[in-house]
Amino acid sequence: MKINKILAFAAGLLALVACSDFEEINKNPKAANASDLMPYWALNKSIINDQQNPNDAERVFVLYWADIARQDGENSGRAVGASNDEWAGCLYNLTRNCVNSANLAIKIANEAIEGGNFGEHESGLFANVREFARIWRVYLMTEFVDSFGSFTTDFEGYSPEYQSVEECYNFMLKELGEAVAAINLNFSGESSTEKDSDASYQLDALKWKNFGISMWMRVAMRLSEVAPGTAKAEFEKAVAAGSGIRTTDGIFKVIEDGGWNDLAGVMSRTWDWQEASHTFANLTTNLGGAKAEDILQDKGKRFYKNAPIKPEDVAAKYGPYIKDAATYLGVHMVDKDGNNLYEEYTDSPTWGYFFDGIPSKLDPRALAYFTLPSDYNNRIETGYASFPSSTAPFMIALDKANDALQINTSFAWNGLIAGYGRDDKAKGNGLVDASGGNYGKTYPALAERYRNNKEYRVFFGPWETYFLLAEAALRGWNAGISAEDAYNAGIKASFEYLNVADNYEAYINSEDYNRVGTSVKFSHTAEPQNYTINYTDPVSGDTKTIEYKYPEASKTLYGKALNDQLSKIITQKFIANTPWLPLENWSDHRRLGLPFWETPVSSTEFPYLQGWTKESYKNGQQVGFYAQRMNYPNSFKNASPAEYERALSLMGMSNENTITPLWWAKK
């Protein structure tokens, strides 16, 4: 793939498809003669634009989606319902412009086919590109609808009206069914010009069809709780249509490129620390039985520059920091007077404790995603990310007047919690204070492979197809595969993608519980039991004990269990989709309340959440504790006030807010 050629095609279409006003979301289909253009150029422009330039990526992908989805712990306020009009405007305009380009691809293809001026190959290819564009347009619609809510489905009229989320989903399901069925596998890109004009699949018809089928599954499953009959029927149609994406070479992905353009990495900004979240740390600690010593050898050569590290080197460097997280909770964060240094108002079972080391057992993907504090020098490949260069231990002072009360944060595995974490208690002790690089010295940071513009951005991976099939089979739908086989295949696909497959067999047979009471083995559904665990008293240095209390299943948003098979499927899907698919992880939690997300914590009230107080976590989780949507930007309201009011009314709102659940979400 020649990036300069891709960008040249994209630039050539800019004047035809750019728009800034609501009314321009569709062009008069008869107003422009596109006979001198190729439909795949317009499609490619749409795909490349949706890769998100650095301005949009930081605001949409990182500060909105990854924050709300509990992947990025560096809270921007979006996870607790705060809205930013400029950031929301980036997604609003980006998606509409990308939809315009997809519409143009369909228009050009239809004109070319109707004109009859092309040979058999070109005509067949153009017909396929039309269907590719319809599939891609559905993907774009999910970005918009699952973020904001109501959108339009009128892509041919002059003055499109907004439709309800339900109407949008019915439209998307119909589009996917028709487009998948219409793809002719005999016509794919042949010349380098054709192939280089598709940044995703090089106009490979089979791969596009499989993407359409997997998207069909995703869209159908979104309706599992609100319209289960439709969800089942549509999902089974998708299964009958073909395999979907089930192999690594079928991943829908687009290459990243350095610089300030649409192909720059979505997580590449140096000033975004993108620390591990408290949610992610809880989900992956103890999960799967893989030993830290084995993971740190990096046999897959994905983590370290000088991998694999010899076992004796692992023991020398990391050995003193490896601690059994099944029997040790960490340092209790209190001062000499017994005052908590963290705010206490959350239902996380590990909150208030700092794990001062590396868990002896950890999901092997965790260290593929995040770099441990003080371990940057051996991880950085490009020097692009502004990580601390010093490997000297960073010490958290628990008592400013007593230098002896300190914690060494080297290699410590923890995560930033959702909420207004920069309250005086935590900030005063360097726990969540970004000044002086303290984020990077205290918490695991997003690994350089996701920052250095050398990866492919993933839009859909084979692991997700398998986890969708596993959930469908668990529900009794005809998935063509058992729930357990699909579940294990999803884990294997994720492990293979990250080159950690040597851990697979032991992992899928593990009955170890993570911090929130979920294990890996599919048939192991025993609920976890509270037990006695050790912790360190920071004042005396003594080891003491406390009862470790797992979340109460009946008080979680899911409300059924901590370790049933659906909890396992969605937990694995969340981990596998990290960090590329935060919007999908957010959508699963809104749909099911899975996996377990702790309630947000703060020393002050949350002005945007519904029903949250400092004591409300004791009574159980509520939908209103979690952001449900993004507010439309003011540009929409100002440009089309009547349509703006219609969009809100279709979601049952009279005023804009971020906590009204979408049609398909838990209420």
RAUR-V33920 format. One record per pair of residues at least 24 apart in sequence whose ideal C-beta (glycine too) atoms are under 6 Angstrom apart, sorted by the first residue. I is the first residue (numbers start at 1). J is the second residue. D is the distance in whole Angstrom. If there is no record, write none. Layout:
i->I j->J d->D
i->I j->J d->D
This chain:
i->1 j->255 d->6
i->2 j->196 d->5
i->3 j->257 d->5
i->5 j->196 d->5
i->6 j->199 d->5
i->9 j->41 d->5
i->9 j->44 d->6
i->9 j->197 d->6
i->10 j->45 d->4
i->10 j->48 d->5
i->13 j->41 d->6
i->13 j->42 d->6
i->13 j->45 d->5
i->17 j->100 d->5
i->17 j->101 d->5
i->17 j->104 d->5
i->19 j->100 d->6
i->21 j->639 d->5
i->22 j->639 d->5
i->22 j->640 d->4
i->25 j->96 d->5
i->25 j->160 d->6
i->26 j->155 d->6
i->26 j->160 d->6
i->29 j->107 d->6
i->34 j->108 d->4
i->34 j->111 d->6
i->37 j->108 d->5
i->39 j->105 d->5
i->39 j->108 d->4
i->39 j->109 d->4
i->39 j->126 d->6
i->39 j->129 d->4
i->40 j->129 d->5
i->40 j->197 d->4
i->40 j->198 d->6
i->41 j->197 d->6
i->42 j->101 d->5
i->42 j->104 d->4
i->42 j->105 d->4
i->42 j->108 d->6
i->43 j->105 d->4
i->43 j->133 d->5
i->44 j->197 d->5
i->44 j->198 d->6
i->44 j->199 d->6
i->45 j->101 d->5
i->46 j->98 d->5
i->46 j->101 d->4
i->46 j->102 d->5
i->47 j->199 d->5
i->47 j->200 d->6
i->48 j->199 d->6
i->48 j->262 d->5
i->49 j->98 d->5
i->49 j->262 d->5
i->50 j->98 d->5
i->51 j->254 d->5
i->51 j->262 d->5
i->51 j->263 d->6
i->51 j->457 d->6
i->52 j->266 d->5
i->53 j->262 d->5
i->54 j->260 d->6
i->54 j->264 d->5
i->56 j->90 d->4
i->56 j->94 d->5
i->57 j->266 d->4
i->58 j->269 d->5
i->59 j->87 d->4
i->59 j->90 d->5
i->60 j->90 d->5
i->60 j->91 d->5
i->61 j->266 d->4
i->62 j->272 d->5
i->65 j->582 d->4
i->65 j->583 d->5
i->66 j->582 d->4
i->68 j->586 d->5
i->68 j->627 d->5
i->69 j->582 d->4
i->69 j->585 d->4
i->69 j->586 d->4
i->70 j->277 d->5
i->70 j->279 d->4
i->70 j->597 d->5
i->71 j->578 d->5
i->71 j->579 d->5
i->71 j->582 d->5
i->72 j->274 d->5
i->73 j->275 d->5
i->73 j->276 d->6
i->73 j->277 d->3
i->73 j->415 d->5
i->73 j->416 d->3
i->74 j->273 d->5
i->74 j->275 d->5
i->75 j->421 d->6
i->79 j->418 d->4
i->79 j->627 d->6
i->80 j->419 d->6
i->80 j->600 d->5
i->80 j->606 d->5
i->80 j->609 d->6
i->81 j->608 d->3
i->81 j->609 d->5
i->81 j->627 d->5
i->81 j->658 d->4
i->81 j->659 d->6
i->82 j->608 d->6
i->83 j->631 d->4
i->83 j->658 d->6
i->85 j->633 d->5
i->85 j->634 d->5
i->88 j->630 d->5
i->88 j->631 d->6
i->88 j->633 d->5
i->89 j->633 d->4
i->89 j->635 d->6
i->91 j->147 d->6
i->92 j->633 d->5
i->95 j->140 d->6
i->95 j->143 d->5
i->95 j->144 d->4
i->98 j->140 d->5
i->99 j->140 d->5
i->102 j->133 d->5
i->102 j->136 d->5
i->102 j->137 d->4
i->103 j->155 d->5
i->105 j->133 d->4
i->106 j->130 d->5
i->106 j->133 d->5
i->124 j->184 d->6
i->124 j->187 d->3
i->125 j->187 d->5
i->128 j->183 d->6
i->128 j->184 d->6
i->128 j->187 d->5
i->128 j->205 d->5
i->131 j->179 d->4
i->131 j->182 d->5
i->131 j->183 d->5
i->132 j->208 d->5
i->134 j->175 d->5
i->134 j->179 d->4
i->135 j->179 d->5
i->135 j->212 d->4
i->138 j->172 d->5
i->138 j->175 d->5
i->138 j->176 d->6
i->141 j->172 d->6
i->146 j->587 d->5
i->147 j->630 d->5
i->148 j->630 d->5
i->148 j->632 d->6
i->149 j->629 d->6
i->149 j->651 d->5
i->149 j->662 d->6
i->150 j->647 d->4
i->150 j->650 d->5
i->150 j->651 d->6
i->162 j->643 d->6
i->162 j->646 d->6
i->162 j->647 d->4
i->164 j->650 d->4
i->165 j->662 d->5
i->165 j->663 d->4
i->166 j->663 d->5
i->172 j->219 d->5
i->173 j->219 d->6
i->173 j->234 d->5
i->176 j->212 d->6
i->176 j->215 d->6
i->176 j->216 d->4
i->179 j->212 d->6
i->180 j->209 d->6
i->180 j->212 d->4
i->180 j->213 d->6
i->180 j->241 d->5
i->183 j->209 d->5
i->199 j->254 d->5
i->200 j->252 d->6
i->200 j->254 d->6
i->207 j->250 d->6
i->210 j->244 d->5
i->210 j->245 d->5
i->210 j->250 d->6
i->211 j->252 d->5
i->213 j->238 d->5
i->213 j->241 d->5
i->213 j->242 d->5
i->213 j->244 d->4
i->214 j->244 d->4
i->214 j->245 d->4
i->214 j->460 d->6
i->214 j->465 d->5
i->217 j->468 d->5
i->221 j->468 d->5
i->222 j->664 d->5
i->223 j->664 d->6
i->225 j->591 d->6
i->226 j->664 d->5
i->232 j->477 d->5
i->235 j->472 d->5
i->235 j->477 d->6
i->236 j->477 d->6
i->236 j->478 d->5
i->239 j->479 d->6
i->239 j->480 d->5
i->244 j->465 d->5
i->245 j->460 d->6
i->245 j->462 d->5
i->245 j->465 d->5
i->246 j->462 d->5
i->246 j->465 d->6
i->247 j->462 d->6
i->248 j->497 d->6
i->251 j->458 d->6
i->251 j->461 d->5
i->252 j->459 d->4
i->252 j->460 d->4
i->253 j->456 d->4
i->253 j->458 d->5
i->254 j->457 d->5
i->255 j->456 d->5
i->256 j->453 d->5
i->256 j->455 d->5
i->258 j->453 d->4
i->265 j->453 d->4
i->266 j->457 d->6
i->267 j->450 d->5
i->267 j->451 d->6
i->268 j->451 d->5
i->268 j->453 d->6
i->270 j->385 d->6
i->270 j->386 d->4
i->273 j->439 d->4
i->273 j->445 d->6
i->274 j->446 d->4
i->275 j->416 d->5
i->275 j->439 d->6
i->275 j->443 d->4
i->275 j->445 d->6
i->276 j->370 d->5
i->276 j->415 d->4
i->276 j->444 d->4
i->277 j->415 d->5
i->278 j->415 d->4
i->278 j->417 d->4
i->279 j->597 d->5
i->280 j->415 d->6
i->281 j->414 d->6
i->281 j->415 d->4
i->282 j->350 d->6
i->282 j->515 d->4
i->282 j->516 d->5
i->283 j->514 d->6
i->283 j->595 d->6
i->284 j->363 d->4
i->284 j->366 d->4
i->285 j->325 d->5
i->285 j->359 d->5
i->285 j->514 d->6
i->285 j->515 d->5
i->286 j->325 d->5
i->286 j->326 d->6
i->286 j->361 d->5
i->286 j->512 d->5
i->286 j->514 d->5
i->287 j->363 d->5
i->287 j->514 d->4
i->288 j->363 d->5
i->288 j->507 d->4
i->288 j->510 d->5
i->288 j->520 d->5
i->289 j->361 d->6
i->289 j->506 d->6
i->289 j->510 d->4
i->289 j->512 d->5
i->290 j->364 d->5
i->290 j->503 d->5
i->292 j->322 d->5
i->292 j->358 d->5
i->292 j->360 d->5
i->292 j->362 d->6
i->295 j->364 d->5
i->295 j->367 d->6
i->299 j->502 d->6
i->300 j->499 d->3
i->300 j->500 d->5
i->302 j->368 d->6
i->302 j->499 d->5
i->303 j->367 d->6
i->304 j->378 d->5
i->305 j->378 d->6
i->321 j->357 d->4
i->321 j->358 d->5
i->321 j->411 d->4
i->322 j->358 d->5
i->322 j->360 d->5
i->323 j->357 d->4
i->324 j->360 d->5
i->325 j->359 d->4
i->327 j->534 d->6
i->328 j->534 d->5
i->329 j->353 d->5
i->329 j->533 d->5
i->329 j->535 d->4
i->330 j->354 d->5
i->330 j->355 d->4
i->331 j->356 d->5
i->331 j->407 d->5
i->331 j->536 d->5
i->331 j->538 d->5
i->332 j->535 d->5
i->335 j->398 d->6
i->335 j->399 d->5
i->336 j->399 d->5
i->336 j->539 d->5
i->341 j->425 d->5
i->341 j->429 d->6
i->342 j->426 d->6
i->343 j->423 d->6
i->343 j->601 d->5
i->343 j->603 d->5
i->345 j->601 d->5
i->345 j->614 d->4
i->346 j->598 d->5
i->346 j->599 d->5
i->346 j->601 d->4
i->346 j->617 d->6
i->347 j->551 d->6
i->347 j->598 d->6
i->347 j->599 d->5
i->347 j->617 d->4
i->348 j->598 d->4
i->349 j->549 d->6
i->349 j->550 d->6
i->350 j->515 d->5
i->354 j->414 d->6
i->355 j->413 d->6
i->355 j->414 d->5
i->356 j->407 d->5
i->356 j->412 d->5
i->358 j->411 d->5
i->358 j->413 d->6
i->359 j->413 d->6
i->364 j->500 d->4
i->364 j->503 d->5
i->365 j->498 d->6
i->365 j->575 d->6
i->368 j->498 d->5
i->369 j->447 d->6
i->369 j->578 d->6
i->369 j->579 d->6
i->370 j->444 d->4
i->370 j->447 d->6
i->371 j->445 d->5
i->371 j->447 d->5
i->372 j->411 d->5
i->372 j->444 d->6
i->373 j->409 d->5
i->373 j->412 d->6
i->373 j->441 d->5
i->373 j->442 d->6
i->374 j->410 d->4
i->379 j->448 d->6
i->380 j->448 d->5
i->381 j->448 d->5
i->381 j->452 d->6
i->382 j->452 d->4
i->384 j->452 d->5
i->385 j->448 d->6
i->385 j->451 d->5
i->387 j->440 d->5
i->388 j->437 d->5
i->388 j->440 d->5
i->388 j->441 d->6
i->394 j->441 d->4
i->396 j->429 d->6
i->396 j->430 d->5
i->398 j->538 d->5
i->405 j->538 d->6
i->409 j->442 d->5
i->414 j->443 d->6
i->416 j->443 d->6
i->417 j->601 d->5
i->418 j->600 d->5
i->419 j->600 d->4
i->419 j->601 d->4
i->419 j->602 d->5
i->420 j->602 d->4
i->423 j->603 d->4
i->450 j->579 d->6
i->458 j->580 d->4
i->462 j->493 d->4
i->463 j->490 d->5
i->463 j->493 d->4
i->463 j->494 d->4
i->463 j->576 d->4
i->466 j->490 d->3
i->467 j->569 d->6
i->467 j->573 d->4
i->470 j->569 d->5
i->471 j->569 d->5
i->474 j->565 d->6
i->484 j->522 d->5
i->487 j->522 d->5
i->487 j->569 d->6
i->491 j->572 d->6
i->494 j->576 d->4
i->516 j->551 d->6
i->516 j->596 d->4
i->517 j->550 d->4
i->517 j->562 d->4
i->517 j->563 d->6
i->518 j->562 d->6
i->518 j->563 d->5
i->518 j->567 d->5
i->518 j->571 d->5
i->519 j->563 d->6
i->525 j->563 d->6
i->525 j->564 d->6
i->527 j->562 d->6
i->527 j->563 d->6
i->551 j->596 d->6
i->555 j->620 d->4
i->556 j->596 d->6
i->556 j->621 d->6
i->557 j->593 d->3
i->557 j->621 d->4
i->558 j->593 d->4
i->558 j->594 d->5
i->567 j->594 d->6
i->570 j->594 d->4
i->570 j->595 d->5
i->571 j->595 d->4
i->590 j->665 d->4
i->591 j->665 d->6
i->593 j->666 d->6
i->599 j->625 d->5
i->608 j->658 d->6
i->610 j->659 d->5
i->623 j->661 d->6
i->623 j->666 d->6
i->624 j->659 d->5
i->627 j->658 d->5
i->628 j->659 d->5
i->628 j->660 d->6
i->628 j->661 d->5
i->629 j->658 d->6
i->631 j->656 d->5
i->631 j->658 d->6
